Amino acid sequence: MMLEKTTGYQHLGSINVLYRGNPDIPGIITECRRMCELNYECRAFTLDYLKQECYSGSETSTTKPKELIPADNKAFFEGICLPFYLGCSKQWMFDRYVDKELRGVQPRDVIRLISRTNCERRCLEEKRFVCRSANYYRYNQECRLFSEEQSFPHTQLSYAGGVDYLENQCNVGTSTCPYTIPERDMFMVYISKAIPGISSFELCRQLCMKEQDFNCRSYSYLEQGGINDLCLLSPENRQTGQAKAIRYRSRSLYEEVECRGQIPGTTLPTPSPGSTITSPPTGSSHTPPTARPPPPPPPPISNRCTFEQHTYEKVVNYNLR
């Protein structure tokens, strides 16, 4: 079952209890997904991160879009019908940001008159470039594919009514991003995995960097006495818009990655304390790095009949009222 995740939302059609976990040991996405796959009526589920419960529903945000409403400490996981060979090892394929639009960069491709699910499929199967995200315009059914995502330089994620920002989790990486300064007595509500018996926050950080089921953007380390210590991994942080989900908790430590301005696969150098950065001497053989060229404009719409491209239908002797 391939999933699309919308954090900070719930669907009013998700009312049947699918799974109940232990609130003291968060991280039940795997169990909720498995139970939904076993229930033939389950098309989606809402996960309550405080109660550690998930609720199934036979309706989705596609069939009943008005029932998708904002909800703190919850996330809506919606099944998307895509060929199995397009998936990856992540628990969910796409993060959906409702009424958000990626700005500051040009799309690499534009597809018109297409559904949101097929927009995601086109991003997953794209071969000409690495598709990391898409803007989907719900009112005119337009899909714009990007090789960048929200953490890239010169990009902004801005409010835009009627637009969904879709981030491809198969092509987004966080393992090379640097970490911020640890924060004492704070923890993240949105936890996707809990690992007990971790002896230090350094080991917890390493587990976050190596996580394969989702892109780990923060961890919370809870000191509860030896074997009861918990390492909590989360795909959310301040950059993903979940600052209010960071709460006070005694004897905990919170640390998040800072991917803003990073290029996937690289790590920006960090000067050591007291060091200075000097310019290369004049006349040296050192060549300064060249600026990255802007991305090419979207290709023009072909005037030929091609697969899933914008075209027209003609109806003779009729008028639209």
N, C-alpha and C positions, 0 to 999 in steps of 0.2 A: 504494500500500500504506500503510494507516494503522497507526501503531505506538503501543504502550504501553511505556514504559521503566521498568524497576525497577533502580535503581542499587545496587551492592553485592551483587548476586545473580547466580548463573548457573544454567542448567538443564542437568541431567545428560544430557538428550537431544540437546543441541547438541554434536555430535562431528565433523561434517564441515567441513573447512577451506573457508571461503567466500571469504576474501580475506586476503592478507598485505600489510601496508604497511611503511613504513620507521619503525622505532622512534625515529629521530632527528627525524622530521617527523610528529608525531601528528595525529589528526583524520581518521578514516576512516569515519565514520558514513555519509556520502553513498555511498561505494563499497560498503559492506556492504549498505546498503538496496537499491541498484541490483542487486547480484548476487543478492540474495534474491528480488527481483521477477522475475528472469530464470529462476530455478530453481523449477519447478512443485511440487517437494516441500518447499520451504522455507516453513515456517509461522512461524518465529522464528529469532533468532540471538543468541548471546552474544558480546560484544565484550570482548577483553582489552586494557586500556589500556596495560599495560606492554610487551607483545609487539607491540601494534598488529596484532592478528589477530582475525578474527571466525569463528565456527563456526555452521553452520546445523543445524537440526533440524526434523523433521516433527511433533514433539510440542510442546505448549505447557503452560503452568502450569494451564490449564483442563482439558486431557485427562489430564495427569499432575502434579497439584499437589505431590506429595511430592518430586518431583525438582527443585523450585526450592529452592536452598540458598544460604545466605550465602557470598559470595566477595569478598574485598577486590580492589580495582582492576579490577573487572569490572561489566558491566551487561547485563541481559537485555532484549532488544527483542522484543516479541511482537506479531504481526499481529492486528489486531482488525477484524472484519467490520462495517463501518458504511457507510451511503450516502455516496458521494463528495461530495455537496453539503454535508455537515455539517463537512467538514474545513476547515483553514486552511493557511497557508504554512509552518507549523512542521514540522520533521523528524519529530517525534512529537507525538501529540495529548495524551497524559496521562502524568504521572509517577505511578507507583504506589509507595506506602510500605507495605510489608508489616507487619502487626501494629501499625499506627499509627492513631490516631483524632483527629480535630479536635474540640476541646472549647472551651467558653467562649461559644459562640454557638448560637442556635437554628436548626434546619434550616428552609428555606423550603418544602420539599416532602418527603414520605415515600412511597416506592413499595415495596410488598411483593411477595414471590414473583417476583423478577426476577434475571436473571443479571448478572454484573459488566459484561459488554460492553453489555448493554441499559441498565444504570445510566449508563454513560458516554455512550451515545447520548441518553438523556433529558437529560443535562446539556448536551450540545452543541446539542440542538434546543429547549431551553427558551427561551420568548419572554416570559414574564411577569416575569422578573428575569434579571440577569446571573449565570449559574451559573459560579462559579469553582472549585468543588471538591465532593467528595462523600465520604461515609463509606459503605463497602459492608461489610455484615455477612455473612460467608461462610456461617455456620451456619444462619441463618434467612432468608437471601436478601433482606435488606432494604437499600434504597438511600435515603440521606438527602442531599438536595441543599442546598448552601449558596451564598449570594452572597458569602461571605467565603472567604479562604484563610489559610494559616499565618502570613503576615506581617502580617495585620490586627491592630489593637489588640484586646486582651481575648481573643485566641485562644491556645490551646496545642495542640501536637502531642504527644500522650502515647501511651505503650505501651498496647495493647489487643489481646490475643490473638484471632485470628479476624476481625480488622477490617482492611480495606484503605483507606487514605486516598488518594483519587484527585484529582490537581490538574490542572485543565483548562488546558493551556498556551496555548490560543487566547484565553483571557480573563484571563491573568495577565501583568502587565507589570513590567519592571524598569528601563526606560530612564530613569525620573524619580527613581530611588532615589539617595541620596548615596553616595559612596565612603568607605571607611575609610582610615586612614593606610597608605601603601605599606609593604610588608615586604621587606627586602633578603634575598637568597640563599634565597628560598622560591619554590616553584611548585606548581601543582595537577596531580595525576595525571590527573583526568578531563577530557581535552581533546576538544572536538568540532570545532574548526577551527583550523588553523595558517595564518598569513599571513606570508610571508617579506618581507624588505626593508623593514621598518617602522623608521624612523629614531629614534623616541623612544617612551617609555612613554605620553606624553600622547596620541600618535596611536593607540596601541594601546587606550587607554581609550575614545577616541572610536569606534573600531571596535566595541568591546564594547557601547557605548550604542546603536549603530545596527544591531546584528545583527538579522536578520530570520528566520533559519532556526531559531533557538531563543532562549529567554530567557537572555541572558548575565548571569551572576551574579558572574563573576570573570574576571580575565585574568592571564596570566603573561608577562612580557617578558624574553626571553633575549638577552643581549648576546653575540654571537658574532663581531663584527667586520664592521661596515658592512652589505653586502648580505646577509650571512648571519644578521643579527638576525631573531628570530622573535617574532611576536605570537601567543600561544596563548589562545584563548577557551574558556570553560567554562560550562556551565549549573549548576555546583555551587559551593558555598561552605560556610562553617561553619553557616550557618542551615539548609541542607538536610541537615545531619547528616554532612558529609564532612570534618570537621576532620582526621582521621587521614590523609586523602589529600593534605594539604599537606605537601610534603617539602622537605628541604634541597637546594639546587642553587646552586653558585657562579655569580656574575655573572648572577643573575636577580632579578626584582622581581615581587612578587605584590600584587594589590590586589583587593578584593571590594566588592560593593555591600552596603549595610545597609538592607534594606527593612522591617525590623521596625518596626511602628507607623505605616508609611506608608499612605496612601490612594491607590489607583491614579489616576494623572493629576495628582498634586500632589507638591510637594517641600516638606518641612518647612524653614522658615527656619533658617539657621545664623548666630548672632551673630558679628560680626567680632571679632578679638582686641582685648581692652580695652574693648569696648562693653558697655553695660548695658541691660537691658530695663526700661523704666519703665512703670508702670501709668497708664492715662488719668486725667486730673484729674477730681476730683469735680464733678458738674454738667455735664460735657461732653456733647456729642451722641453720643459714641462708645457703641455698644451692644456689650457683650461677646458673644462667640459662644455660641450655645446648644448644649447637649450633644446629641449625636446620639441619636435615639430608639432603643430596642432593636428588633431585628428582630421582625417579627410571628411568632407561633407557627405551626407547620405547619398547613395546612388540614385539617379533619376528613375522614375517609374518607367518600366519598359512599355513600348507601344505594341508589343507582341502579347499573345495569350500565353502566360506562364503560370506555373502552379502557385495558387494562393496569392495572387496579386490583385490589386485594385482594378476593377473594370466596371462596365455599365450594363444594365439590362434595359431594352427598349420595349415599351408597351404602346401599340398603335391605337389611335382613336379613344384614348382615355386621358383624363385630367385628374390631378391630385387636389382634393378639396381640403 
